[in-house]
């Protein structure tokens, strides 16, 4: 069976030579390819050095630039929204288009945060919708395999994957989403922060605040997230 093509949204960065780049961490590519997908990079269309400009100062997407993004989207069967540090208008445009056209979407860390604001963007042109962490758990810890436990809610897709009330996850975020209008919250941290969301009216829209792609070498069960995502992408969901 032909592998589904999975578009991974590129993130702006600066490499060691101080050269602007659009990249994706290799762990995402490997996770997708390992479970039967074929990963490609989705690039923003604007003639902007994103890392040199605050997101609020980037010019709005033109109609032509939106069409360029849509042309890339139509090459793919599903999408992975990776983590990152800055949300741009192109992130929001892609996410909103994917949800409205019923593409399978898996959002990780900042990718989940962009998903969570989908409904709010219908009534506001605010790009970012996050608050600084002040909870009792340490939500940003680069060392060690696990950072804190999360509580999974029954009768959700995520619970059905793990069949557990609680799992331990890593964590690399200083900000959290305070709400997720239109979504089902499928997991929370022990200090009450949203850790996973699902869009109940679509075939597959799942966001997780942790990084399962970094856990595959020591927690095999995290692979269930990627397998489930790829299995949906293989079904050829109608997008038009």
MOPEHU-V755324 format. One record per pair of residues at least 24 apart in sequence whose C-alpha atoms are under 10 Angstrom apart, sorted by sequence separation. I is the first residue (numbers start at 1). GAP is how many residues later the second one is. If there is no record, write none. Layout:
I_GAP + I_GAP
//
This chain:
8_24 + 44_24 + 45_24 + 66_24 + 69_24 + 70_24 + 73_24 + 78_24 + 79_24 + 80_24 + 81_24 + 82_24 + 83_24 + 84_24 + 85_24 + 86_24 + 87_24 + 91_24 + 145_24 + 146_24 + 147_24 + 166_24 + 171_24 + 183_24 + 204_24 + 205_24 + 43_25 + 44_25 + 65_25 + 69_25 + 73_25 + 78_25 + 79_25 + 80_25 + 81_25 + 82_25 + 83_25 + 84_25 + 85_25 + 92_25 + 93_25 + 96_25 + 145_25 + 146_25 + 147_25 + 204_25 + 6_26 + 43_26 + 77_26 + 78_26 + 79_26 + 80_26 + 81_26 + 82_26 + 83_26 + 84_26 + 87_26 + 88_26 + 92_26 + 96_26 + 144_26 + 145_26 + 169_26 + 5_27 + 6_27 + 22_27 + 42_27 + 66_27 + 70_27 + 76_27 + 77_27 + 78_27 + 79_27 + 80_27 + 81_27 + 82_27 + 83_27 + 84_27 + 87_27 + 143_27 + 157_27 + 158_27 + 159_27 + 4_28 + 5_28 + 21_28 + 22_28 + 44_28 + 60_28 + 61_28 + 66_28 + 69_28 + 70_28 + 76_28 + 77_28 + 78_28 + 79_28 + 80_28 + 81_28 + 82_28 + 83_28 + 93_28 + 142_28 + 143_28 + 156_28 + 158_28 + 159_28 + 204_28 + 4_29 + 20_29 + 21_29 + 22_29 + 43_29 + 60_29 + 61_29 + 74_29 + 81_29 + 82_29 + 83_29 + 92_29 + 141_29 + 142_29 + 156_29 + 157_29 + 158_29 + 203_29 + 204_29 + 3_30 + 7_30 + 10_30 + 11_30 + 19_30 + 20_30 + 21_30 + 42_30 + 58_30 + 59_30 + 60_30 + 73_30 + 81_30 + 82_30 + 83_30 + 139_30 + 140_30 + 141_30 + 142_30 + 156_30 + 203_30 + 5_31 + 6_31 + 7_31 + 8_31 + 9_31 + 10_31 + 11_31 + 12_31 + 20_31 + 41_31 + 42_31 + 55_31 + 56_31 + 57_31 + 58_31 + 66_31 + 80_31 + 81_31 + 83_31 + 139_31 + 140_31 + 141_31 + 153_31 + 155_31 + 156_31 + 3_32 + 4_32 + 5_32 + 6_32 + 7_32 + 8_32 + 9_32 + 10_32 + 11_32 + 12_32 + 19_32 + 20_32 + 40_32 + 54_32 + 55_32 + 56_32 + 61_32 + 81_32 + 139_32 + 140_32 + 141_32 + 153_32 + 154_32 + 177_32 + 3_33 + 4_33 + 5_33 + 6_33 + 7_33 + 8_33 + 9_33 + 10_33 + 11_33 + 42_33 + 54_33 + 55_33 + 56_33 + 81_33 + 92_33 + 138_33 + 139_33 + 140_33 + 141_33 + 152_33 + 153_33 + 154_33 + 176_33 + 204_33 + 2_34 + 3_34 + 4_34 + 5_34 + 6_34 + 7_34 + 8_34 + 9_34 + 10_34 + 42_34 + 54_34 + 55_34 + 81_34 + 92_34 + 93_34 + 138_34 + 139_34 + 140_34 + 152_34 + 153_34 + 203_34 + 1_35 + 2_35 + 3_35 + 4_35 + 5_35 + 6_35 + 7_35 + 8_35 + 9_35 + 14_35 + 40_35 + 51_35 + 55_35 + 92_35 + 138_35 + 139_35 + 140_35 + 151_35 + 152_35 + 153_35 + 203_35 + 2_36 + 3_36 + 6_36 + 7_36 + 13_36 + 14_36 + 40_36 + 50_36 + 89_36 + 91_36 + 92_36 + 138_36 + 139_36 + 151_36 + 152_36 + 173_36 + 12_37 + 13_37 + 14_37 + 39_37 + 42_37 + 89_37 + 90_37 + 139_37 + 150_37 + 151_37 + 152_37 + 172_37 + 173_37 + 12_38 + 13_38 + 14_38 + 38_38 + 41_38 + 42_38 + 50_38 + 89_38 + 150_38 + 151_38 + 158_38 + 171_38 + 172_38 + 11_39 + 12_39 + 13_39 + 38_39 + 39_39 + 40_39 + 41_39 + 88_39 + 89_39 + 149_39 + 150_39 + 151_39 + 158_39 + 170_39 + 171_39 + 172_39 + 11_40 + 12_40 + 37_40 + 39_40 + 40_40 + 87_40 + 88_40 + 133_40 + 134_40 + 149_40 + 150_40 + 157_40 + 158_40 + 169_40 + 170_40 + 171_40 + 37_41 + 39_41 + 87_41 + 132_41 + 133_41 + 134_41 + 148_41 + 149_41 + 150_41 + 151_41 + 156_41 + 157_41 + 169_41 + 170_41 + 171_41 + 86_42 + 87_42 + 132_42 + 133_42 + 134_42 + 148_42 + 149_42 + 150_42 + 156_42 + 168_42 + 169_42 + 170_42 + 131_43 + 132_43 + 133_43 + 148_43 + 150_43 + 151_43 + 152_43 + 153_43 + 157_43 + 169_43 + 44_44 + 46_44 + 130_44 + 131_44 + 132_44 + 133_44 + 150_44 + 151_44 + 152_44 + 156_44 + 170_44 + 44_45 + 45_45 + 130_45 + 131_45 + 132_45 + 133_45 + 150_45 + 151_45 + 170_45 + 44_46 + 129_46 + 130_46 + 131_46 + 132_46 + 150_46 + 169_46 + 43_47 + 44_47 + 129_47 + 130_47 + 131_47 + 157_47 + 32_48 + 129_48 + 130_48 + 158_48 + 128_49 + 129_49 + 130_49 + 157_49 + 158_49 + 44_50 + 129_50 + 139_50 + 158_50 + 169_50 + 29_51 + 129_51 + 168_51 + 28_52 + 42_52 + 137_52 + 28_53 + 136_53 + 137_53 + 138_53 + 169_53 + 28_54 + 135_54 + 136_54 + 137_54 + 139_54 + 28_55 + 135_55 + 136_55 + 137_55 + 135_56 + 136_56 + 137_56 + 25_57 + 134_57 + 135_57 + 24_58 + 25_58 + 135_58 + 24_59 + 134_59 + 162_59 + 24_60 + 117_60 + 120_60 + 133_60 + 150_60 + 161_60 + 162_60 + 116_61 + 117_61 + 119_61 + 120_61 + 161_61 + 109_62 + 110_62 + 113_62 + 116_62 + 117_62 + 118_62 + 119_62 + 120_62 + 161_62 + 162_62 + 109_63 + 110_63 + 113_63 + 114_63 + 116_63 + 117_63 + 118_63 + 119_63 + 147_63 + 161_63 + 162_63 + 9_64 + 109_64 + 112_64 + 113_64 + 116_64 + 117_64 + 118_64 + 119_64 + 161_64 + 7_65 + 110_65 + 112_65 + 113_65 + 115_65 + 116_65 + 117_65 + 118_65 + 7_66 + 109_66 + 110_66 + 113_66 + 116_66 + 117_66 + 158_66 + 161_66 + 6_67 + 7_67 + 109_67 + 110_67 + 113_67 + 116_67 + 158_67 + 161_67 + 7_68 + 8_68 + 112_68 + 115_68 + 157_68 + 6_69 + 7_69 + 116_69 + 145_69 + 146_69 + 5_70 + 6_70 + 7_70 + 8_70 + 9_70 + 10_70 + 11_70 + 56_70 + 139_70 + 145_70 + 158_70 + 5_71 + 6_71 + 7_71 + 8_71 + 9_71 + 10_71 + 11_71 + 13_71 + 56_71 + 139_71 + 157_71 + 4_72 + 5_72 + 6_72 + 7_72 + 8_72 + 9_72 + 10_72 + 11_72 + 12_72 + 13_72 + 55_72 + 56_72 + 145_72 + 4_73 + 5_73 + 6_73 + 7_73 + 8_73 + 9_73 + 10_73 + 11_73 + 12_73 + 55_73 + 145_73 + 146_73 + 3_74 + 4_74 + 5_74 + 6_74 + 7_74 + 8_74 + 9_74 + 10_74 + 11_74 + 12_74 + 145_74 + 11_75 + 12_75 + 11_76 + 12_76 + 11_77 + 116_78 + 11_80 + 28_80 + 116_80 + 9_81 + 10_81 + 113_81 + 116_81 + 9_82 + 112_82 + 113_82 + 115_82 + 116_82 + 112_83 + 113_83 + 115_83 + 116_83 + 112_84 + 113_84 + 115_84 + 9_85 + 112_85 + 9_86 + 109_86 + 112_86 + 109_87 + 85_88 + 108_88 + 83_89 + 84_89 + 85_89 + 107_89 + 83_90 + 85_90 + 107_90 + 115_90 + 116_90 + 115_91 + 116_91 + 106_92 + 115_92 + 105_93 + 112_93 + 114_93 + 105_94 + 112_94 + 113_94 + 111_95 + 112_95 + 113_95 + 111_96 + 112_96 + 113_96 + 105_97 + 110_97 + 111_97 + 112_97 + 6_98 + 7_98 + 8_98 + 104_98 + 105_98 + 106_98 + 107_98 + 108_98 + 109_98 + 110_98 + 111_98 + 112_98 + 6_99 + 102_99 + 103_99 + 104_99 + 105_99 + 106_99 + 107_99 + 108_99 + 109_99 + 110_99 + 99_100 + 102_100 + 103_100 + 104_100 + 105_100 + 106_100 + 107_100 + 108_100 + 109_100 + 110_100 + 101_101 + 102_101 + 103_101 + 104_101 + 105_101 + 106_101 + 107_101 + 108_101 + 109_101 + 9_102 + 99_102 + 100_102 + 102_102 + 103_102 + 104_102 + 105_102 + 106_102 + 107_102 + 108_102 + 109_102 + 99_103 + 102_103 + 107_103 + 108_103 + 109_103 + 99_104 + 107_104 + 108_104 + 99_105 + 108_105 + 99_106 + 98_107 + 106_119 + 106_120 + 106_123 + 105_124 + 106_124 + 104_125 + 78_126 + 79_126 + 80_126 + 81_126 + 83_126 + 104_126 + 80_127 + 83_127 + 105_127 + 83_128 + 104_128 + 105_128 + 82_129 + 103_129 + 104_129 + 103_130 + 82_131 + 104_132 + 103_133 + 104_133 + 103_134 + 102_135 + 103_135 + 104_135 + 101_136 + 102_136 + 103_136 + 101_137 + 102_137 + 103_137 + 101_138 + 102_138 + 100_139 + 101_139 + 99_140 + 100_140 + 98_141 + 80_146 + 80_149 + 79_150 + 78_151 + 79_151 + 78_152 + 77_153 + 78_154 + 79_154 + 77_155 + 78_155 + 77_156 + 78_156 + 76_157 + 77_157 + 77_158 + 78_158 + 77_159 + 78_159 + 77_160 + 77_161 + 77_162 + 74_165 + 31_181 + 32_181 + 31_182 + 28_183 + 30_183 + 31_183 + 28_184 + 29_184 + 27_185 + 28_185 + 31_185 + 27_186 + 28_186 + 26_187 + 27_187 + 25_188 + 27_188 + 35_188 + 27_189 + 34_189 + 35_189 + 37_189 + 36_190 + 37_190 + 32_191 + 35_191 + 36_191 + 31_192 + 34_192 + 35_192 + 37_192 + 38_192 + 33_193 + 34_193 + 35_193 + 37_193 + 32_194 + 35_194 + 36_194 + 37_194 + 31_195 + 32_195 + 35_195 + 36_195 + 31_196 + 35_196 + 37_196 + 32_197 + 33_197 + 37_197 + 32_198 + 36_198 + 6_224 + 5_225 + 4_226 + 3_227 + 4_227 + 6_227 + 4_228 + 5_228 + 4_229 + 5_229 + 3_230 + 4_230 + 3_231 + 4_231 + 2_232 + 4_232 + 1_233
//
